[in-house]
């Protein structure tokens, strides 16, 4: 087994690293890593339905889709992530308990009453501190998980707070749970680096044949290429296989405006606008302009800026309209 301390905190690069190691290497791998502020969404999720877009934009939180399924999670530098990439001929390829056991054993050795609960969570006193997800290709398994150690819970809550009624689709929905930080249960305080080293030491004892591996220059060039061409793109993070109906009512000084969109692969296929607003020009012009473009804040705002909005929605601003479309 190759053991890797990935020192990067760049979310696009780190998600690309997992992809690269999974597909380009043949060896078993264990990796510890952290992300700067980011929301990581599951492969089969509608990204916009999982994030609070205002918070994400205002705080420059990166949003990245991962290879594995499951729900959306918030990463910051107080959260430690672990990844197993294993070749297995077992009939039971997906085994969350097996790959979370090392984390539990380290925590239990520190007198933290952590345990495995439900389908894929680790908890303390009924509060979740670790969510886990898996990706399988033939006999190669990638299982990764979070460990909330000293995360900012307020940031986590705000970034993932979204009105689910706006998005009507069949995508996988995140299940929100009460969460906590491991650090709150430690008898003797330790920092995250110390905790990280305890986990790595435990892995090295569990797998005597394990050795450290450092990402070399070629690895980093290939990973960055993958990050640029896939993991930092709108197509992967927002548009990938997204199919949903969007409905939202906003109240403005000019009246009520109701938006109905049909979206496929992130592109607005049909746009309808209703309401009791006053207008001089036919709002079908706006509907036609929205049809065929990305369901994306900047693109929609640029498109609307070509219109004299007061002619279509009296006493309503472009910013009000744009916010109403997400």
Secondary structure as the mmCIF struct_conf table of DSSP 4:
data_model
#
loop_
_struct_conf.conf_type_id
_struct_conf.id
_struct_conf.beg_label_comp_id
_struct_conf.beg_label_asym_id
_struct_conf.beg_label_seq_id
_struct_conf.end_label_comp_id
_struct_conf.end_label_asym_id
_struct_conf.end_label_seq_id
STRN STRN1 UNK A 2 UNK A 5
HELX_RH_AL_P HELX_RH_AL_P1 UNK A 11 UNK A 24
BEND BEND1 UNK A 27 UNK A 27
STRN STRN2 UNK A 29 UNK A 33
BEND BEND2 UNK A 36 UNK A 37
STRN STRN3 UNK A 38 UNK A 41
TURN_TY1_P TURN_TY1_P1 UNK A 43 UNK A 44
BEND BEND3 UNK A 45 UNK A 45
HELX_RH_3T_P HELX_RH_3T_P1 UNK A 47 UNK A 49
TURN_TY1_P TURN_TY1_P2 UNK A 50 UNK A 50
BEND BEND4 UNK A 51 UNK A 51
HELX_RH_AL_P HELX_RH_AL_P2 UNK A 53 UNK A 58
TURN_TY1_P TURN_TY1_P3 UNK A 59 UNK A 60
STRN STRN4 UNK A 62 UNK A 65
BEND BEND5 UNK A 67 UNK A 68
BEND BEND6 UNK A 70 UNK A 70
STRN STRN5 UNK A 73 UNK A 75
TURN_TY1_P TURN_TY1_P4 UNK A 77 UNK A 78
STRN STRN6 UNK A 79 UNK A 87
BEND BEND7 UNK A 91 UNK A 91
HELX_RH_AL_P HELX_RH_AL_P3 UNK A 96 UNK A 109
TURN_TY1_P TURN_TY1_P5 UNK A 110 UNK A 111
STRN STRN7 UNK A 114 UNK A 117
TURN_TY1_P TURN_TY1_P6 UNK A 118 UNK A 120
STRN STRN8 UNK A 121 UNK A 124
TURN_TY1_P TURN_TY1_P7 UNK A 125 UNK A 126
STRN STRN9 UNK A 127 UNK A 137
TURN_TY1_P TURN_TY1_P8 UNK A 138 UNK A 139
STRN STRN10 UNK A 140 UNK A 148
BEND BEND8 UNK A 149 UNK A 150
HELX_RH_AL_P HELX_RH_AL_P4 UNK A 153 UNK A 159
TURN_TY1_P TURN_TY1_P9 UNK A 160 UNK A 160
HELX_RH_3T_P HELX_RH_3T_P2 UNK A 164 UNK A 166
STRN STRN11 UNK A 167 UNK A 169
BEND BEND9 UNK A 171 UNK A 171
HELX_LH_PP_P HELX_LH_PP_P1 UNK A 172 UNK A 174
STRN STRN12 UNK A 179 UNK A 179
HELX_RH_3T_P HELX_RH_3T_P3 UNK A 182 UNK A 185
BEND BEND10 UNK A 187 UNK A 188
HELX_RH_AL_P HELX_RH_AL_P5 UNK A 192 UNK A 206
TURN_TY1_P TURN_TY1_P10 UNK A 208 UNK A 209
STRN STRN13 UNK A 211 UNK A 212
HELX_RH_AL_P HELX_RH_AL_P6 UNK A 217 UNK A 226
HELX_RH_PI_P HELX_RH_PI_P1 UNK A 227 UNK A 231
TURN_TY1_P TURN_TY1_P11 UNK A 232 UNK A 232
HELX_RH_AL_P HELX_RH_AL_P7 UNK A 234 UNK A 234
HELX_RH_PI_P HELX_RH_PI_P2 UNK A 235 UNK A 239
TURN_TY1_P TURN_TY1_P12 UNK A 240 UNK A 241
STRN STRN14 UNK A 243 UNK A 252
TURN_TY1_P TURN_TY1_P13 UNK A 253 UNK A 254
STRN STRN15 UNK A 255 UNK A 264
TURN_TY1_P TURN_TY1_P14 UNK A 265 UNK A 266
STRN STRN16 UNK A 267 UNK A 275
BEND BEND11 UNK A 276 UNK A 276
BEND BEND12 UNK A 280 UNK A 281
TURN_TY1_P TURN_TY1_P15 UNK A 283 UNK A 283
HELX_RH_AL_P HELX_RH_AL_P8 UNK A 284 UNK A 290
TURN_TY1_P TURN_TY1_P16 UNK A 291 UNK A 292
BEND BEND13 UNK A 293 UNK A 293
STRN STRN17 UNK A 294 UNK A 294
BEND BEND14 UNK A 295 UNK A 295
HELX_RH_AL_P HELX_RH_AL_P9 UNK A 297 UNK A 304
TURN_TY1_P TURN_TY1_P17 UNK A 305 UNK A 306
BEND BEND15 UNK A 307 UNK A 307
HELX_RH_AL_P HELX_RH_AL_P10 UNK A 309 UNK A 312
BEND BEND16 UNK A 313 UNK A 313
TURN_TY1_P TURN_TY1_P18 UNK A 314 UNK A 315
HELX_RH_AL_P HELX_RH_AL_P11 UNK A 318 UNK A 324
TURN_TY1_P TURN_TY1_P19 UNK A 325 UNK A 325
#
